[in-house]
């Protein structure tokens, strides 16, 4: 009688094609019943293993107690263990091709033992009731090309900590506690999304989550998988999107991880010139192997579909695209055409993004791509990689170099702030000031600024204003919105105590005001991908280091948008005629020197009234109007006078 396998021939076919998109329902550890007996079904892909057994708390870690059976030629080993229960730890004991004895965590395990332990834990992630239906329905209509995105990048383990105690020496907040505190802060500030670092399980805190060993397991540092679902659900119920860092570029060599999984190169290339990062000491995935592509694509879908995450920020994309990334001559192998492009990674990205975004409308895929690789956000059918957005690393580097300069020298480097507009519409960008810019002796954002402390605050305010006026979505790392003084460290919480001081309070309030106008005025986000959405007033005022420009609202498409009388339902339920709001444009003026310009005049595009809504102190309670006159300035026929303070900021509506 033929043996009956749960991992069927069709499963093997799909895995071999790289299209078993929900394979995490089959591989890994799953509660089930066989012949009336409750237990757990285990399945693992180890194509070159001689033998595989599952060991754990259910069998006293006995390597002989529960051998698994090879289900077919593709190399999946499976078996049923009666009486195995939720919460028990387990690993796979593998005898490799050459007789090696290996003890491996489950690549598809839903939960891991808390470090320094390295075992997997049997988990049921289905036992959660989602209450974010309204968010998930609305998400399908989200369009990153037209909608607002102001992202708050957060490392959960060091955002905020409990005081030391014997029961919680590390001070970590549980995902559920973190959900409440984080949501409150994000709502107070006005961010639209959070981007969470270090969620997939990783053994070393100092890696910040970029050395992943448990791709399908939310890290146990902060609680269980159901606790993490609670976090996402709570954020969604409060109108906040969730983006995860995702690391398909490399994985560590830890003995319990993916490296040399069955005694051979399973997930990585066998040739170290293709399969290792010499600088990082990590393994590179084999993107040409269907089963490996399947592992990564199904993992990306898993976070989006099982955990309702709204997008992934894909780490180190450039290291995947270039075969010689971080390598010297002799350390890499050219592609079949003799070039340095990783053709297999290119096809992987096209497949990944087509599949994930096609199945999950309104979700986003964001590339951290640090080179000028073309068409990162173009459609795969147009020979693009298919990402939704790309981190604008060029803007970030130029912006930071300019901001660090003594104001006197800024006039000699004026183009650092204008150059990004020459390519601002070549991709769909996110302007980022991420965690990478405030570590490893790079100084915090506030400490990068020139001058004494008071001047540093003024510099940072005008810099942030320029950032929020510049085309592109926005991202700030935690602590940057109130002026963290020390560099970030994963070992301690950010310096919330600074908010007892007025300078930090005022900076935080100023950033809150920037977020307020960003979300209020579509001119600041709805035309981020359209040349018509931005217009320089004066890009060449280098001697005074002043920049002036306009952000334009979308052109009205119907009568309501043009400001005609429309019918609306009042609170009493009756129809009444009201005047619809007209689209509003914004004029920005940013002074990057400590020089007061009492006679400053700005050219304007139209002969209208211009209302000052925000200056270097934040949003104004009493709005001041300036009437344009027929007086040529900045090569415009119209202009008006405005006394521009030292490090002055002026945002006008019209």
Residue, then its C-alpha position, 0 to 999 in steps of 0.5 A: x500500500x502506497x504511503x500517503x503524504x500531506x505534502x503532495x505531488x502538486x505541492x512539490x510541483x508548485x515549490x519546484x516552480x517557485x509559485x507555492x505562494x502560501x507554502x507556509x501552510x504546508x512547511x513548518x509546524x501545524x496543529x492537526x489530527x490524524x486518525x482521531x489523534x491530536x498532534x503536530x504535522x512537521x515538514x521541512x525542505x532539506x533536499x540533500x539530507x540523508x535523514x531528518x528527524x524532529x526533536x523537542x520538548x515532546x520527545x525529550x530531544x531524542x534524535x531517534x524518536x520521531x524520524x521524518x519521511x521523505x515525501x518525494x524527489x524535491x526533498x521535503x521531509x514530513x511527519x506527524x507527532x502525536x501529543x505535541x502541543x502549542x508552546x513546545x520547543x523543537x528543532x530539526x536534527x539533520x544528518x547531512x550529505x557527508x554525515x554531518x549532524x546538524x541541529x536546525x531551527x525551522x525555516x518556516x517556524x511561526x515562533x522562536x525561543x527567546x534569545x539566547x535560545x535558538x529553538x523554534x516554538x510550536x505556535x497557532x497564529x490563526x487564533x486571533x480576531x481581527x477588528x481592522x476591517x474598515x482599514x483593510x477595505x480602505x487600504x485597497x484604494x490607497x495610492x502611494x502616488x497620490x496619498x500622503x505618507x509621513x513615516x515614523x521609523x521605530x526600533x521597538x526595543x529602544x523606543x521606550x523601555x520599562x525601568x529595570x526589574x528582576x522580571x524584565x531586566x531588558x526593559x522591553x515593552x510587550x507588543x501590546x503595551x508598545x501598541x498603546x504607547x506608540x499609537x498615542x505618540x503617532x496620533x499626537x504627532x500626525x505621522x501616517x505610517x510607522x516603519x518597524x525595524x527588527x521584527x523578524x527573529x534575529x539572534x543578535x540585538x546589535x544587528x538591529x534585526x538585519x541578521x534574520x534567522x526566523x523569517x516567519x517569526x515575529x521576534x519573541x523579545x517583545x511577545x508572541x505572534x498573537x501579540x504582534x497581530x494585536x499591535x498591527x490591529x491596534x495601529x490600524x484601528x487608529x488609522x495608522x499604516x504599518x511597514x516592516x523592514x524586510x531583509x532578503x539580501x543576506x542571512x547570517x551563518x549562525x549554526x541553527x539558521x539557514x546557512x549550510x542547512x542540510x550540509x550543503x548550500x541550500x538557500x545560498x550559492x555554493x560558490x562563495x564568490x556568489x554566496x557570501x558577502x565578504x564585508x558583512x560575513x553573511x550568506x547571499x540567497x540563491x535567487x535563481x533557485x525556485x525553492x529559494x525564491x518561493x521561500x522569500x516571496x511566500x515570506x513577503x506575502x505572509x507578512x502582508x496577508x497573515x499579519x495585515x502589514x501594509x508594506x515592506x521596506x526592502x533592505x539593501x536592494x543594491x547589494x542584490x542587484x550588483x554581483x560585485x557589490x562590496x567585493x574586489x576583483x576575484x571575489x565575484x563572478x560575472x553574469x552570462x553576458x560578462x556584466x555585474x548585474x545579478x540577472x536572477x535578482x532582477x527577475x526575482x524582484x519583478x516576480x516578487x513585486x508583481x505578485x505581492x502588489x497584484x494580490x494586495x491592492x494598496x500595499x506598498x513595496x519600498x526599495x532601499x536602493x543606494x545607486x542610480x539603478x534605472x526604473x526601480x519603481x517602473x512596472x516590470x512590463x516596462x522593464x522596471x523592478x516594480x517597486x512602489x517607492x524608492x528611498x532617495x539616498x542621493x537627496x539625503x546625502x546632499x541634504x546632510x552635507x549641506x546642513x552640516x556646513x557653517x552657514x558662511x560656506x553654504x553659498x558655495x554649495x548651493x547646488x547640493x540643495x537644488x540638484x535633487x530636483x533634476x531627478x525628483x520625478x525619475x522615480x517615486x521617492x521617499x525622502x529619508x532621514x533614517x537610523x543609518x544616519x544617526x549611528x557609528x559616529x555620524x552624530x544625531x540630527x541635531x548634533x550635525x547642525x553647526x553653531x551653539x545649541x540654539x542655532x542648531x535648533x534653528x538650522x534643523x527647523x529650516x532644514x525640516x521645512x525644506x524637506x517637507x516642502x520638497x517632492x517625495x514622501x517623508x521618513x524620520x527616525x525616532x528621536x529626530x522630531x524632538x532633537x535627540x542629542x546622543x547617537x541612537x543605541x539599541x541598548x537604551x531608550x531614546x532620550x525622552x527626558x530632553x522634552x523637559x527642556x524648552x528647545x526640544x519641546x519647541x522642535x517637537x511642536x514645530x515638527x508636529x506643525x509640519x506634519x499637520x500642514x503636510x496632511x492638510x494640504x494635498x499640494x504637499x503630496x498629491x503631485x509628488x510624481x508630477x513635474x507640474x506639482x513643483x515650481x522654483x521661484x528662485x533656485x539661484x539665490x546662492x549668495x543669501x542661501x535662500x530657497x523659494x518655491x511653490x508646491x501646487x495642488x492638483x488641478x480641479x477636475x469637477x465643479x466641487x473642486x473649483x469652489x462652486x456651491x454644492x449640496x451637503x448633508x448637515x448634522x440635522x440630516x437636511x441638505x444645504x448649499x455650501x461653498x466647496x473648498x478650492x485647491x490650495x497652493x503653497x509658497x515656501x521661503x527658507x533662509x539658511x543663514x543667520x542673517x535677517x533680511x528686513x527688505x526681502x521680496x519674493x516673486x510670485x506666480x499670480x497677482x493674489x493675496x498670500x496668507x502666511x500660515x507658518x513661520x520659524x516658530x510654527x503654525x500661526x494662530x493669527x494669519x497674516x495676508x500679503x498682497x502681491x503687486x505688479x513689481x518684478x522680482x525673481x523674474x516674475x511680474x508680481x511680488x510682495x515684501x516680507x521681513x525674513x528673519x535669520x534662519x527664517x521659514x515662511x509658508x504661504x497659502x494662495 
